[in-house]
Amino acid sequence: MVIPAMVVFVALLVVPVGYAVYYSLTDYNGFPTQQPEFVGLDNYQRVFATSDITQTMMVTAIVAVVGSLLVNGLALSLALLLWRTTRLTALARVVMFYPHVLSLIVVGFLWAAILGPQGAVNSLLDSLGGSPLPFLSDTTWALGTLVCVIAWAQFGVQLLIYLAGLQAVPSDLLEAARIDGASRWQTFRNVTWPALAPSVTVALVTSMISLLKTYDVVVSLTGGGPAGSTKTFAYEILAVSFPKREVGLASAEAVVLIVVAAVLAFGVLAMRRRSDEAAS
Amino acid sequence: MSGVQLPAPRRAAGRQDRHSAAWYLTVGVLCLLMLIPMYLLVVNAFKDQQDIVSRPFALNPADLTVRHLVDAWNNPDFDIAYGYLITFALVLCVNAVALTVCVPAAYVIARSSRLVFRLALLFFISGMFIPTQVILVPVIFVLRAVGLMGTFPGLVLFMASTTIPFTIFVFTGFIRMLPKSLDEAAAIDGAGPYRIVGQVILPLMKPILATVFILNSLSVWNDFASPQLILGPGSGLYTVTTGVYASVGEYSADYTQVFPTLLLAVLPILVVFVLTQRWVMSGLTAGAVKG
């Protein structure tokens, strides 16, 4: 009874990973007429020696690290604001969450239309007598805009995680802290945070792993520009190397990303186990 | 598997029962900020280019027109209704395939203590960490080898395979919580394993089936990379996301095309979300382990 699931899983998820490893060691343009030619570790050398590609790694690292800090910071603060369940907080949660159900390709196009040179924000600045801001046309600004748009679209899920995590905060301790006259900050620091900290670490790393794959929103928001400043690693694989028929190079890049994601995921599992042990 | 259970609604635990004015102000302002892009999307879908560029925030009934919305709906290059049809069929087929193969597999894994099945579970779970968009390039070659590249079944199979690890993980945890005496009783009455799954286990799995269905549907509906690479431009098949990309990407300066097309693309999912938000949000909390 396990076999059908195993067949689909192995054929379309495990075998491709094997193919990726194999192609990553070859020079191959993807045409059925050409035989992949074994070239050893050449593709990996190119991945780490080409400045265009190492730049996409930097961009991806920035998106993953800054993005997950921003997402989790926003989510945690909002979870603290919307902690109690009332009709108003229930509504506010829906409002905070709705961008998550939009596809990132739409989110990117929408923000590109709002932040573009002729977009709503610059039009507003113009009518207020200010000068336009280069949200998407300056290299530094564009990367910042990308990270913020991702945070806007994605923090809803982390918000839900923290709201669920806050249920685990012992209410008798909160009560005791209130009776003892603890300030809000003291209560947060000594009661809420210790109960929440394990889920924060896990949430940070899981959001980092998912941000490593950032692709759709780059396609629609910036197209990787200006001057490649917002090209992520996944964008490099799917929209640069593959269309250039550099199957070997694209596969080597894919393997690198899989390894990084696996290392981070392993870290999460280890952290989970440790926090589970600490809890029991 | 406590993570799969929904947090019980919490009563205010004796803390101050009312929010301060500052709280109302903060939450109100934050909600407005979150909604501004949606407001701009809706309002500007009904305006002319000149009005969008010069007064994007204005809502003047005299300037509104449905002309551009009608044009976007009738766009000869991107038939939105057709995109919906394909995407909707995709959601149904991926869920059908994933649930059909995962329920029996999870049942056997959950009920057996043999090492093989424990290893099988670990093997499936390890698949959760494969970044799916990134292996699309080799997937193309696998699909080409079996003649499914650029076809709807090929896309369905790949998307189903990406949902298998998480689905089996969650199902296994859920089935383990169901009392074993139920299937033993059915077995004594002469039911085979498939009959037990179909008539005893499956009806009890309704809540987790709903959660997984919601999560899978959302990710299939919004996926862009898989249909973009597997269907490709030559197949004539497109989903809502790849269709939006093809029609908006080229004309991103023509706001009278951008806003109406985007509005039509998000409208159904937003309506469905608003109607089902309670289930979607609790389902996502349950599935947050997916990361």
Interface residues (C-beta under 8 A of the other chain):
Chain A: M1 V2 P4 A5 M6 V8 F9 A11 L12 L13 V14 V15 P16 V17 Y19 A20 Y23 G30 P32 L78 L81 L82 R84 T85 L88 T89 L91 A92 R93 V94 V95 M96 F97 Y98 P99 H100 V101 L102 S103 L104 I105 V106 F109 L110 W111 A112 A113 I114 G116 Q118 G119 A120 S123 L124 W152 V157 L160 I161 L163 A164 Q167 S171 L174 E175 R178 T206 S207 I209 S210 L212 K213 Y215 D216 V219 S220 A234 I237 L238 F242 V247 A250 S251 E253 A254 L257 I258 A261 A262 A265 V268
Chain B: P7 A8 P9 R10 R11 A12 A13 G14 R15 H19 W23 T26 V27 L30 C31 M34 L35 P37 M38 L40 L41 N44 V53 S54 R55 P56 F57 V97 T100 V101 C102 P104 A105 Y107 V108 I109 F117 A120 F124 G127 M128 F129 I130 P131 T132 Q133 V134 I135 L136 V137 P138 V139 F141 V142 L143 R144 L157 F158 A160 S161 T162 I164 P165 I168 P193 Y194 V197 L218 W221 N222 D223 F224 A225 L229 V240 T241 V244 Y245 V248 G249 S252 A253 Y255 V258 F259 L262 A265 V266 I269 L270 F273 V274 Q277 V280 M281 L284 T285 A288 V289 G291
